[in-house]
Amino acid sequence: MKCLLVFDHLNDVVYTKYDEKFSQHIRDFAAQQGFVNPENSDVVVDDNVLVQIFSPIITSQRIMNCQFGNSYTSIQCEGGLNMCFDEYMGYLFVSVAQEDIHSIKKYINICITVVRYLCGPDVCQLKVCEKRAAAATRLIDSWVHLQNNDQAVFVEAVEQLIVNSDVSSVTLQILRKSVDKLISSIDCSKIHAMVLVNNKFLSLYSSQNAKELSAPDILFATIVSQSSATKFEQTTYKVDSLQVLLAGSDQNPCCLAHVVHVIPICEGINLLYLLEVGNLAISSSLYEAFFHLHTMQLVQIQKDVDTLRPAFENLDLAMKRLNDALKKNKNNTIEYSAKQLIKKWDIIRKKYLDFLKTTSDEALLRAETLALGLLENLKQLLSLMAVDDKILTSTRNQTAEVAKIVSEKLNSYNEFLKVKSIRNFTLGSYLEEFPGLVHFLYVDRVSHRVTAPTLDFSADETNRLTKNKIWAMIKFSRNHLQEGNLSLMWKDTIFNYAYFVWFEDTSGTPMKPLVYPTNSSKALPLPGLLGSDFYRKLKEVCFPKMSSAKIRCYELFCVHLGLVTASCVLEHTRRLAATIWELRGLKAHPIDLL
């Protein structure tokens, strides 16, 4: 049984996603409570029923959050049923499932990420736009499929397809020429072209001045690619198009509008074009304004001047940046909306300043009321800055034509690439040098690229057992990493397991954390990359006085046969990390794991 429910600030349902077991459970419970007619056999749960059932717990959660800043994040129920909560831009995401708390929290975290990529800060788009709600459902399902079957996605990293330099160079040149041709035929000069082979990253070319794609953006593109493959069942040249708001490579997400076209050029190989159509300066400052307005709405309930002052200063700065960006943008479409927004903010700003000077309840109440209108102005501006269906459809045909040319030029490599994606590289060459080694995953948390032997998990019962053990190892490591443990070694009746996180400076010299994270480190998000970069936060906690950009972070998971001693496992992991550097064509450095 599993569900995702999204509620707005009025506790109205914005979005639902649930399975048949949840539907049946809710219908039975609603009938017992007299909310519905027991004779009603409708499998779709009425939103009003959900509101009646969940409103008490949601109201309680919001009060704990707004008035006491101490909301609960999960509730454990009888029969192994658990409920988790998370909040994004004033919308409450609730998931109920018969799973462990960590898994449900990760599920909600990914759902919020998908919503942010589709809707930006305006979550209500899920309610008013059926296409976006359907896309969200499809993308969430695709992530669930990938994280159950793809080890790279499970550790939230990008797996590079390991091919020789000639193939890499040829592919990059083909993509470059295709982008140049596409630029000449459409009204867009900032384009990314990407090739994925069975969800493994082969190549990326970005045109000049295009905003750099972040690792989360590439990982999200993998989910989009999988979703498209499922939707069209690999129909060659059938273009699947989507409007998204990419995060970009900056520390804070900017929600920059892109059109994504996914074209299967043959079975297992997808070509993606990402067209940057948004304004970077406006997108960044607009998201910032949404965020700080939401924070302001939370803290003003407490009516505490000391708490409200910094929140107001942050919002004021965000609105100033947005105003500056709007003034520099010569777009007649948004001119009127921009003027209305700034005019309204000037009035609200004066009311907030009155409250900060006089603590007048009347001034704060007036500001609160006007802020709701300001939020609508921000949503309108976001809508105008986002992509419309005209751009989506007008670029689709040209993209398909260019994709045919790419397909023809890559045709001689297709079979090689597909075979390579199935057996990217194997453990066989390592068995002699590392006796007893069963599997490993090495993750560079600077580029978020993972290097791991390919396992055919469907081959036989032994490999399926190995897969379950590997997935359990990763979950176990993540749970302990959340508690601040950077190195672990443990065993069961079959295998020995080891997990290490370590740091280096830019020259490759090992670095010991100045501060070790603890279970009380509330600043740390869930381990992973989608949603928020856990590893950047980890570096900030461990090295509080250093720039995180100057610190490299790495992860290594190892599985050995149970007879292998702990000292041998440790010695293997040290040498394995250096060997992987050589495999990836980089200079090897000694590492200090413990």
ABEGO torsion letter per residue (X at the ends): XBBBBBBBAAGBBABBBBBAAAAAAAAAAAAAAGABBAABABABBBAAAAAAAAAAAAAAAAAAAAAAGBBBABBBBBGGBBBBBBBBGGBBBBBBBBBBAAAAAAAAAAAAAAAAAAAEABAAAAAABAAAAAAAAAAAAAAAAAAAABAAAAAGBBBBBBBBAAAAAAAAAAAAAAAAAAAAABBBABBBBBBBBGGBBABBBBBBGBBBBBAAAAAAAAAAAAAAAAAAGGBBGBBBBBBBBBAEABABBAGBBBBBBBBBABBGBBBBBBBBABBAAAAAAAAAAAAAAAAAAAAAAAGBAAAAAAAAAAAAAAAAAAAAAAAABBBAAAAAAAAAAAAAAAAAAAAAAAAAAAGBAAAAAAAAAAAAAAAAAAAAAAAAABBBAAAAAAAAAAAAAAAAAAAAAAAAAAAAAAAAAABABBAAAAAAABBGBABBBBBBAAAGBBBBBBBBAAABAAAAAAAAAAAAAAAAAAAAAAAGBABBBBBBAABBBBBBBBBBBAAGBBBBBABBBBAABAABBBBEABGBBAAAAAAAAABAABBAAABBBBBBBBBBBAABBAAAAAAAAAAAAAAAAAAAGBBBBBBBAX
